Each structure stands twice: as structure tokens, then as C-alpha cells.
Amino acid sequence: MAGNSSLAKAKDARQDEFYTQLTDIEKELRHYRRHFQGKTVLCNCDDPFESNFFKYFALNFNRLGLKKLMATCYSGSPITGTQLSLFGDATEEERRTPYKAVVTSVHDATGNGGVEMEDVAELFRNGENTIERLEGNGSYDSPECLKLLDEADIVVTNPPFSLIRDYVLTLIAHEKKFILIGPQSVTKYKETFPLIRDGKMWLGYGFDKGDAYFSIPKESARDFAQGVYSERTGLVHFRNCVWVTNLDIRKRHEEQILFRRYKPEDYPAYTNFDGIDVAKVADIPCDYPGNMGVPITFVNQHNPEQFEIVGLGEGDLAKEMGVTRNHRGRSDLEVQTSSGAFKRPYARIVIRNLHPEQPKEA
Ligand SMILES: C[S@@+](CC[C@H](N)C(=O)[O-])C[C@H]1O[C@@H](n2cnc3c(N)ncnc32)[C@H](O)[C@@H]1O
């Protein structure tokens, strides 16, 4: 799929410069409103005057009842400091040095009757809020940014995908709540899958049909594979981006209605693991009490009161779960088809129904 391979190439090339649209932020964050009252929010991969995350929180500061909003930007970003001039007659290089913005008050500073980003800028100029240069490069894991992280309650951003594993583990190590955009593969990396399995992170509501559109600087359009960038909209199209969070959301408590019943002929047993293969999430049988391998997209509708996630069906994590070597000598789940061939089903996670129905009498 064009979008997927572009996303992978972007990640490999550490091409992290794509920017989230305000509408996508609004659509996701309306599910989390109750979490923000009295909280300090940090956007730590965000140029305050370019990032729509910063804009969303600044313009909704009072509505959400925020205590504080902080944003830091990274020196490697080509847009750092290229927008509003808040530092007077700074040179190009000076303007590109990273800085931190701290907002504790948002009101109609320009007196034009509403609150807009110009008011937020004015509150920096008049010193009611502060904007200061950082000493280091603004990396989320630099000592001064980690200090801000420790002060924050909730981190909300679209971080660099090339660093997503370390980024998420940093937030977990600092015991932070978060709402992030990331690649779908964050659900199966060996560093981050255990967080999903152990209920320390789950998927948010996500993009419509999994289609995510981001803006990119014009000059980097050519770095993205053809077919995913639209000259007309200036947006790049990625498939398989997700929102991940560790804040409670209603979706996580919705029960999946299961229609199918277990029949051995419909669900092949694995050759190298005690469990059955379920080819579609919609076909999960309601009365099977053991291990079931299901497509990894299951995590999108996982309710921990209904199912337990047991493990991942491939690689080292599969081995850890007890999957033995298959006919190719690998520890990936394997089934045998009716013609006798051995087949490796694509990207499975293994789950167990916590309250299986009683099987019907035959
Ligand atoms: C996917 S972009 C998203 C930007 C912004 N958060 C948004 O959603 O529009 C990721 C940003 O992280 C920045 N970045 C890269 N490495 C970083 C690091 N080590 N620390 C903080 N930010 C970093 C990139 O320069 C890029 O601007």
C-alpha cells in the first residue's frame, strides 16, 4: 500500500517533519476533555507558533480549565522560530534556536473581543506568559526538557516517528499520562507491545478509516514517496497512523458483541502453540475459553474487561509466550491448511475471552 511504504520510508530516513491538522486534534481530544481540568499539559515536539497542538490548548485553555501549558521545540526542525517574531530583531540563526513557551493565562490581550493566537503572542510580549530560549537542542530527552516533563501531568503531541519507541518509554519511565500520534507498528514493536498487553497503553479513537493527512514543508515534499503528497492540498497521506494513550476513554469499556460459536472445522489449531486461529476479528467465537490468535487490528477495539491480551504471535515475544519453532524454524504462529501446507497467518496477537459463554450441546 503506497501510504504504508511511504510511512516506513519516512521513518527509515528519519523524515519526521509532518504536522498535525487542527481538525484531527479536535476530533480526538473531545473524548478526553474531563481529564484536563487543573492539569499542566506539555507538548514537547512542538514549535509553539507552528504546532496545532499548542494552538488547540492555547485557544481552549480556559474551556479545558488548564493550569499550565508548556511547549518546547527542537533545533532540528526546519520550521523552528520561522513564524511569529517574538524575539525582536533576531538573526535567522538566533530565531532557529529552540525555545520553551509557558502559558498560565489566556485572555483577550489585544482588546478586540475574542481570544486568538495574536492574543497568545501578545501575552508573551507583555510578559504575562513566558517564552525563553533553551540552553540545549530542545530534544524531549535533554535534561531541561525532562525537567519540564516531570512538571507536566499530560503530554500531548505527534512525536518523531523515528524515535517513537524511545519516546513512549521515556514518558512511561517518567510516569506521565499521554495522548500521542504514532505509527500503527507501535502496537507490535517488542519495546511497546508489552505496554498494550499489560494495559499501560491503548489505542485512542483514531483517524477516519485510518487515513491520516499531515501538512509538510514544501521543500520536503519530494522526500516523501510519490502518490502520497498532494500539491493541491499540501498534505501528505499516511495509512496506519494511530492515536495512543494511557488516559481512560469510553471506547475502552465498550463490549464487542460476538456472534459466532466455536466449531473445530472453522478455526484451525496452531501447529506450534496451544490455541486456535481466528482470521477476522468479527469471527471471534463467544464460547472458546482458550488462546485465540486474532489480527493485530483487534487492539483497536480491545476492552480489558472482556478479553485478556496474552501475547504477540511473532518474533521474540511469541517465543516468550510459548510458541515453539514452526516448519520454517521460526517462532511465528503457524497453521496447517486442509491441503497439508503450512501457513503463517499475518500479524496475530493472542487473546483470551475472560467470560466465555458455555459451549452449546452438540
Ligand atoms: C511528526 S512531527 C510533528 C510536529 C508537531 N508535533 C505536530 O504534530 O504538528 C515531529 C516533530 O518532532 C521534532 N523532533 C525530532 N526529533 C526530536 C527530538 N529529539 N525532540 C523533540 N522533537 C523532535 C521534529 O523536528 C518534528 O518537528
The ligand as a Gaussian input file, in Angstrom:
#p B3LYP/6-31G(d) Opt

LIG

0 1
 C        5.826000      14.345000      13.247000
 S        6.475000      15.959000      13.583000
 C        5.102000      16.663000      14.420000
 C        5.272000      18.085000      14.810000
 C        4.141000      18.587000      15.726000
 N        4.177000      17.886000      16.994000
 C        2.810000      18.394000      15.061000
 O        2.096000      17.474000      15.436000
 O        2.470000      19.156000      14.156000
 C        7.640000      15.586000      14.841000
 C        8.482000      16.775000      15.274000
 O        9.402000      16.352000      16.267000
 C       10.621000      17.034000      16.049000
 N       11.696000      16.256000      16.665000
 C       12.578000      15.416000      16.065000
 N       13.424000      14.915000      16.980000
 C       13.057000      15.442000      18.180000
 C       13.557000      15.314000      19.497000
 N       14.595000      14.537000      19.754000
 N       12.944000      16.008000      20.482000
 C       11.874000      16.788000      20.225000
 N       11.356000      16.947000      18.988000
 C       11.949000      16.289000      17.984000
 C       10.738000      17.124000      14.555000
 O       11.619000      18.183000      14.210000
 C        9.284000      17.371000      14.152000
 O        9.011000      18.736000      14.066000

